[in-house]
Amino acid sequence: QVRLVESGGGLVQAGGSLRLACAASTSIFSMRAVGWYRQAPGKQREFVGSLTIVNTTRYADFVKGRFTISRDDAKNTVYLQMDNLEPEDTAVYYCNIYTAPIAWGPGTQVTVSA
């Protein structure tokens, strides 16, 4: 069973940056598109962005060019670089296989202070 583990979250001031990582226990990211998602308190989980195996990206409208998804297949890891963070970005961030989600990882908490 493939396991996903997110890391890199933390507390940052508005305008700051964070780089999240999502490590898979297998090389699944080299074979499937991956998505990043987030869930804020009291809200449903929402789509943040995706990256295909040919490195095509798509982002939610609220990203507004601030986030970038990349991959390192040698490390079975996908990254979410987040710049110019806003308090509204506060949430737990998750990754998963984009078209056929598997068991969710624990997520990583991102808190952006005003």
C-alpha positions as CSV (number, residue, x, y, z in Angstrom):
1,Q,0.0,0.0,0.0
2,V,1.4,3.4,-1.0
3,R,1.8,5.8,1.9
4,L,2.0,9.6,1.5
5,V,3.6,11.8,4.1
6,E,3.5,15.6,3.9
7,S,6.0,17.9,5.6
8,G,7.3,21.5,5.6
9,G,4.4,23.3,7.1
10,G,4.8,25.9,9.9
11,L,3.9,29.4,11.1
12,V,4.8,32.2,8.7
13,Q,3.9,35.9,8.5
14,A,1.8,37.2,5.6
15,G,4.0,37.7,2.6
16,G,6.3,34.9,3.6
17,S,7.1,31.6,1.9
18,L,7.0,27.9,2.7
19,R,8.0,24.8,0.7
20,L,6.0,21.8,1.4
21,A,7.1,18.3,0.5
22,C,5.1,15.1,-0.1
23,A,7.0,11.9,0.0
24,A,5.6,8.6,-1.3
25,S,6.7,5.2,-0.3
26,T,6.8,4.1,-3.9
27,S,7.6,5.7,-7.3
28,I,4.0,6.3,-7.9
29,F,4.5,10.0,-8.7
30,S,6.5,9.1,-11.8
31,M,3.5,7.2,-13.1
32,R,0.5,9.3,-12.0
33,A,-0.5,13.0,-11.8
34,V,-0.4,14.4,-8.3
35,G,-2.5,17.0,-6.7
36,W,-2.1,19.3,-3.7
37,Y,-5.2,20.0,-1.6
38,R,-5.9,21.9,1.6
39,Q,-8.5,22.0,4.3
40,A,-9.1,25.0,6.4
41,P,-10.9,24.8,9.8
42,G,-14.6,24.3,9.3
43,K,-14.3,24.0,5.5
44,Q,-14.2,21.2,3.1
45,R,-11.0,20.0,1.5
46,E,-10.3,21.9,-1.7
47,F,-8.0,21.6,-4.7
48,V,-4.9,23.7,-4.8
49,G,-3.0,22.5,-7.9
50,S,-1.9,19.5,-9.9
51,L,1.2,18.3,-11.8
52,T,1.1,15.6,-14.5
53,I,3.8,13.2,-15.4
54,V,4.8,15.4,-18.3
55,N,5.0,18.4,-15.9
56,T,1.9,20.1,-16.9
57,T,0.5,22.2,-14.0
58,R,-2.9,23.5,-13.1
59,Y,-3.8,25.7,-10.2
60,A,-6.9,26.9,-8.4
61,D,-7.9,30.5,-9.1
62,F,-7.0,31.6,-5.6
63,V,-3.3,30.6,-6.2
64,K,-2.9,33.7,-8.4
65,G,0.6,32.7,-9.5
66,R,1.9,32.4,-5.9
67,F,2.4,28.6,-5.8
68,T,4.5,26.3,-7.8
69,I,4.4,22.5,-7.9
70,S,7.4,20.4,-8.8
71,R,8.7,16.9,-8.5
72,D,11.8,14.9,-7.8
73,D,11.2,11.4,-9.1
74,A,14.5,10.2,-7.7
75,K,13.2,11.0,-4.2
76,N,9.6,10.0,-4.9
77,T,8.7,13.5,-3.7
78,V,6.5,16.3,-4.9
79,Y,6.9,19.9,-3.7
80,L,4.6,22.8,-3.3
81,Q,6.5,26.1,-3.2
82,M,4.2,28.8,-1.7
83,D,5.2,32.4,-1.9
84,N,3.5,35.6,-0.9
85,L,1.3,33.7,1.6
86,E,-1.9,35.2,2.9
87,P,-3.8,34.5,6.1
88,E,-6.5,32.9,4.0
89,D,-3.9,30.2,3.1
90,T,-4.0,28.9,6.6
91,A,-5.0,25.2,6.4
92,V,-3.8,21.7,6.5
93,Y,-2.2,20.8,3.2
94,Y,-2.3,17.3,1.7
95,C,-1.1,15.6,-1.5
96,N,-2.7,12.7,-3.3
97,I,-2.9,11.0,-6.7
98,Y,-4.9,13.4,-8.8
99,T,-7.2,11.1,-10.8
100,A,-7.5,8.3,-8.4
101,P,-6.9,9.3,-4.8
102,I,-5.4,6.8,-2.4
103,A,-5.3,6.9,1.4
104,W,-4.7,10.4,2.6
105,G,-1.5,11.2,4.5
106,P,-1.5,13.2,7.8
107,G,-1.1,16.5,6.1
108,T,1.0,19.4,7.2
109,Q,-0.3,22.5,9.0
110,V,0.3,25.9,7.4
111,T,-0.5,28.9,9.5
112,V,-0.1,32.4,8.1
113,S,-0.3,35.3,10.5
114,A,-1.5,38.8,9.5
